Amino acid sequence: MFNRRAFLSLAGLAAFPSIRLSAQRGGGAAAPAGPLPPSIAALTSMRDQAKPITAEERRGRIERARRLMGDMAALGKGEMLIIA
């Protein structure tokens, strides 16, 4: 029997190729209407200044995120957590 879940799954799969082709052809996002403002056009790449984070820093970020998620779970409804 063909149920709603199966129909939606097939509809999503059928739509995927057309969405992908549209994005490849540049039909996804609209192009800017005119030239860029001078302040934006004057920007230069800062790629050479970027430094990858260390494994230790990554572990620290993950641990901080876990602590924050635990704090959020401990709060009751209506309470607010302000992260500084």
C-alpha positions as CSV (number, residue, x, y, z in Angstrom):
1,M,0.0,0.0,0.0
2,F,1.2,3.5,-0.8
3,N,1.1,5.6,2.3
4,R,1.8,9.3,2.9
5,R,5.4,8.6,4.2
6,A,6.3,6.7,1.1
7,F,4.8,9.4,-1.1
8,L,6.7,12.2,0.6
9,S,9.9,10.2,0.4
10,L,9.6,9.7,-3.3
11,A,8.5,13.3,-3.9
12,G,11.7,14.5,-2.1
13,L,13.9,12.2,-4.1
14,A,12.3,13.3,-7.3
15,A,12.8,17.0,-6.5
16,F,16.5,16.5,-5.6
17,P,18.0,16.3,-9.1
18,S,16.2,19.5,-10.2
19,I,17.3,21.4,-7.2
20,R,20.9,20.2,-7.7
21,L,20.9,21.2,-11.4
22,S,19.4,24.6,-10.5
23,A,22.2,25.3,-8.1
24,Q,24.9,24.1,-10.6
25,R,23.5,26.5,-13.2
26,G,23.7,29.4,-10.9
27,G,20.0,29.6,-10.4
28,G,20.2,29.2,-6.6
29,A,21.0,32.6,-5.3
30,A,20.3,35.8,-7.1
31,A,23.4,37.7,-8.4
32,P,24.0,41.3,-7.2
33,A,22.0,43.8,-9.1
34,G,25.0,46.2,-9.6
35,P,28.6,46.8,-8.9
36,L,29.9,46.3,-5.3
37,P,30.2,49.3,-3.0
38,P,33.8,50.6,-2.9
39,S,34.2,49.6,0.7
40,I,33.4,45.9,-0.2
41,A,35.4,45.9,-3.4
42,A,38.5,47.2,-1.5
43,L,38.5,44.2,0.9
44,T,41.4,41.8,0.5
45,S,41.7,38.2,1.4
46,M,42.9,37.4,4.9
47,R,43.3,33.7,4.1
48,D,47.0,33.8,4.7
49,Q,46.5,35.1,8.3
50,A,44.1,32.3,9.3
51,K,45.6,29.6,11.6
52,P,44.0,26.2,12.2
53,I,43.0,25.4,15.7
54,T,45.0,22.9,17.6
55,A,43.6,19.5,18.7
56,E,43.7,20.7,22.3
57,E,41.7,23.8,21.5
58,R,39.2,21.7,19.6
59,R,38.8,19.4,22.6
60,G,38.3,22.5,24.8
61,R,35.6,23.9,22.5
62,I,33.8,20.6,22.5
63,E,33.9,20.3,26.3
64,R,32.6,23.9,26.7
65,A,29.7,23.1,24.3
66,R,28.9,20.0,26.4
67,R,28.9,22.0,29.6
68,L,26.7,24.7,28.1
69,M,24.3,22.1,26.8
70,G,24.1,20.5,30.2
71,D,23.4,23.9,31.8
72,M,20.6,24.4,29.3
73,A,19.1,21.0,30.1
74,A,19.2,21.8,33.8
75,L,17.2,25.0,33.4
76,G,13.5,24.9,33.8
77,K,11.0,26.3,31.3
78,G,10.8,30.0,31.5
79,E,14.3,30.5,32.8
80,M,17.0,32.1,30.7
81,L,20.7,31.5,30.4
82,I,22.9,34.4,29.5
83,I,26.2,33.3,28.1
84,A,29.0,35.9,28.5
